[in-house]
């Protein structure tokens, strides 16, 4: 029996839904359109110089690759609803955390799954260095963060979970 080192894919319900929507869009909207274009282009003769055919086949491979990835991720997903977190006074998966740095810069981040993190929206992956630093901290705690620029201290100002 082989032992797997693979960690489960943790997702919030919103992240799971977003990945499922992307998969359905690829399977039932985008892919059929591209298949139709490739079929039409294949009927036009010489495929070696047919841009529609070449691009269509390439796009089909990209779609199929993404479909396989999303299917696997969704099959392996562990959906964790942050509002069910019993200890809302500590930072865990799904928490929205406001912290301040030594130079009085205030940040608010939400800790989400790897596949749903969008840093521009303040959503950070649970395996990111900042998320790992914040985990298990409480309001008022000062935690040490090892950044590329050196060691920094962060103070936790607020922790919230969706209601």
Secondary structure, 3 states (H helix, E strand, C coil): CCCCCCCCEEECHHHHHHHHHHHHHHHHHHHHHHHHHHHHHHCCCCCCCCHHHHHHHHHHHHHHHHHHHHHHHHHHEEECCHHHCCCCCECCCCCEEEEEECCCCEEEEEEECHHHCCHHHCEEECCCHHHHHHCCCECCCEEEEEECCEEEEEEEEEEECCC
